[in-house]
Amino acid sequence: MRFSLRQMEVFRAVMLTGSIKGASQLLFTSQPALSRIVAHTELTLGLTLFNRVKGKLIPSVEAEALFREVDQCYQQALRVDDFARGLISGPSGVLNLACSPALSRGMVAMAITRFAQQYPNIQVNFHLTLLNHMAQDLLSNKVDLAISVLPVEHANLRATPFMEGRMVCVVPQGHVLAQHERVSIADLARYPLIAHHPSIPFGQLVSAAFHNAGISLQASIYIHQTDMACSLVRAGAGVAMVDQFTAEGMAWPDIQVLPLAEDIPLYPSIVRSAFDTGKSHAEKFAEILLRRD
């Protein structure tokens, strides 16, 4: 190489400071050593880089043109250096994460906290999404990974259940059903019922449970988000069947959570696109979420 990296560094320092003395202070190198490097550079390149005028170094036209190239190379070298330092301090980048509202306040919030502590240089973009929108978010690459409270069935998605939960009953504190150890669907049907709308997956799950129990579902209020059901129960609007994660995820005052007599299981899942290239940090987050320590 006719123009070594060290020669580039010295040449750039002289161009920036305008003198051998200034370059020596910038590079913490003796003036004679830098003078020899500058002279050798001019000799090997066959160019006059500086004109000596009254003890000053005046850059030639060729030096001005060369400096623009050298400075671009130097800036790129700085980016490589920053990248190398980043490897020492750990992975960096962005994780785009979506989650069902039901899971956001408990296990997923704790997993995000552990992830941020373990990977401080990875920024997490976290938002809630309903099950009906989850496939679109993943397949459009809006998110790298989604955590679903119910299975998401789609030919181009991979859903991996990672735990099991249950539907439960929530009633106002002091309600007559609060005296029961377990509440049946028939018990719920005797009181004003707050239910998920049948157009959404949770609503279809509740409707199927009532149908299997041979009970007609007559809701007084339909909701689209489970936390609204809990708020309405707390306000005394009725009773509701909800997922245990929402009931456990917030310290709901004035409501009581009771097991259902009918077993209605839930299988929260980690959902990924089938076209996932593995270039995101989704796998790191999935490992932390699956950890049970």
N, C-alpha and C positions, 0 to 999 in steps of 0.2 A: 504494500500500500504506500503510495507516494505521499499521501497526506494523512498522517496517523491521527487517531482520536486525541492524543496529547497535543499534537500540533494545532489541531482545530481549537482545543480549549485555550491554548496560549494565544492564538491569533484572535479569538473572540474577546479575550480579556484585554488585549492591547487595543482593539477597536473600541471597546466600551469605555476604557479609561483614558485613552489617548496618549499613553506613555508606558514605557517599560516599568517605571517606578510604580505607577498605579496598578499595572497588571500584577506586579510582584506582591503588592499588598492584598490584592483581590485573591490571588492564588496561594499566598503564604509561601512563596518561592523566591530565591535570591535573584537580584537583577541580572548578574552575569549569566546565570543559567537560562533565564528567559531570553536574553539577547542572543545566546548561542542557538536556542531553538528557533527563534525568528529568522536568523540568518540561514540556518540549515533548511528551513521551510522554503524560503525564497530560492535557495539553490536547487533543491529537489524538484520544485514545481516549475522552475525556469521563469519565474515571475518576479517583478519588483512590486512588493506589496506596500512598502512604505518609502516615502521620500524623506530624507533627513534634512530638515530645514531649521538652522539655528537651535539644534538640540531637541527639536520636536519631530515626532513621527507623523507625517501627513499621508493618509491612505491614498493609494492610487485608485484609478477607475476600476482596475481589476480587483483590488481589495474590497471596494464597495460592493461589487457584484458577488464576490465570493462570500462576503459576510452574510448576505441575505440567505444563501444556501446553508452556510454553517449554522446560523441562528435557528433555522427550521430544524436542522439535525439535532441541535442542542435541546430544543424544546421537546422533541420526540424522546430524547434520552432521559429528560426529566420525567416524562410520563411513564417510561419503562421503570425508572427508579421508584416512582410512586406506586406502580403496580407491584413491584417486588416487595416494597414495604407492606403493602396490603396483604400479600400472601403470608407475611409473618404475623400480622395482626388478625388474620382469619378471613373467611369468605366475605365478599361484599356484593351489593346488588339490591334487588327488590323482590319481595314475595307478595304476589297478589292472591289474597285469600278471601273466600266467601263462606258463609255459614248460615244454616237455618237459625232463625231467631231463638228457637227453643233451646239450642245448645250454646248460645253465645255468651251467657253470663256465668256459666260454671266451668266445665272442663275445658272448653276452647279458650276462654279468657286465661285460665291458668297455663294452658299449653303455649299461648302467645307470649305470656310473661316469661316462661322458661326459655322459649326460643330467642326472645330479645336479649336475655341475659347471656345465653350461650353464643349467639351470633350478633354482637352489638353493631356490626357494620352492615347488616342486612336490614333494609327498611321494610316494614310490613304495611301493606295497604289492605285494610280489613273492612269488609262491609257485609251487611246482612242481605240475604236474598231468599225469596220464597221458592218452594220446590218447583213451581211452574216455570221459573226463570233460570233455574240452575243449569240446565243443559245448554241453553243459549250462551250463558256467561262463560262456560267452559269451552265450548266449541268455537266461540269467537275469540278465544284467547284473552278475554277480559280478565279472567282469573286463572291461576295456575293449579289451584286445588280448591275443592269445596267439601264442607262437612255437612252431611245431610242427616236429618233426624229420621227420615223414612227412605226406603230404597228408591233410587232413581233409575228407572228402566229406559235405556236408550241403546241402540245398536252401536253407537260410537263413544259410549262412556264405559268406564270400568269402575264399579262400585264395590268396595271392600268393607263389609260390616266389621266393626272393631269392638262393639260392646252390645249389651242388651238392656232394655228398659221396659217400662210398663205404662199403660194408661192408668190414671187414678181419678178419684172423685174429689172435687173441691167444693166446700160448703161454707157459709158464713159461720163464724164462731158462735156457738150456742144453738145452732140449728138442730132440729130433732134428729137428723141423720148422723150428727156428730156422736150420738150415743152408740152407733153401730160399730162393730169391729171391722166389718166389710159392708160395702154398699153394692147392691145389685143394680142392673140396668132397670129392672122393674121398679126398684125404689126411686131411682132418678126420675122416672117417667111420671111420678105422682106430684112433682113439684115443677114450678116454672124452670124451664131448661134453657141454658145458654150453650149453643152448639156451633161448631165450625160449619161454614157454608158448604153445602154438598158439591159445589163446583170445584173445591180445592181438595188435595189428597187427604188432609186430616178429616175433612167433612165426609169424604167417601169411607174412610176408616170407621168413623163413628156411626154412619148410616148402616154400614155392613154389620157392626156389632149389635145395633138395635134389631136389624132384620134377623140375624142369627138367634137372637133371644126371643123372637116372636113378638116384639114390642113395636108399636107404631111410634116413629120419631116425630114429636110435635114440639118444635123449639119456639120459645117466645122471643128469643133474640139470636140472630146469626152473627158470627164474628169471623174475621179472616186472620187474626193473629191471637195466639193463645194468651199472651199477657193481658189482652183486653178482656178475655173471659175471666181471668183472676180478678181484675179490677172491678168488673161488674158484680162478681160474686161478693167481693168485699163490700161493695155498695149496697148489697141486699137485693140485687135484681133477680137472683135465682141460684141454681146449682149448675155445675158443669163437669164434663169429662175432659180431662186435659192430659198432656204428657207429663211424666214425673219430673223431667228436666226443667221445665218452666216453673213448676211448683217448687222445686228445690233451689232453683237458681237465684231467687230473690227472697228476701225476708218479708214475705207478705203478712202484714199484721191483720188481725181480725178474720182470717180464714183458716180452715182446718183441712188438711189433706188426709184422705182415707183410701185404703186399698179397695179395688173393685173385686167383687165376687167372680166376675168373668175375667179370664186371663187374656189380655190384649197386649201382646208383646210388641216392642219397638226395637229396630235394629239400626242404630246410627251407623253411617257409612262414610268412609273416605272416598270421594268421587274424583276421578281423573279422566281427562280426555284420552281416547284410544290412540290419538295422534300425538300424544305427549312425547317430545323428543328427549326429555330428561335433562334439559339445559337449565331449568328453573331450580329453585331451592325447595320445591314441594316435598321431595323425599326427606329432606332434613326435618321439615315440620312434621311429616307423618310419623317419623321415628319418635319424636318427642311426644306427640299425641298418644302413641301406642304405649309409651312408657308408663308403668304403673307405680313408680317409686314416689 
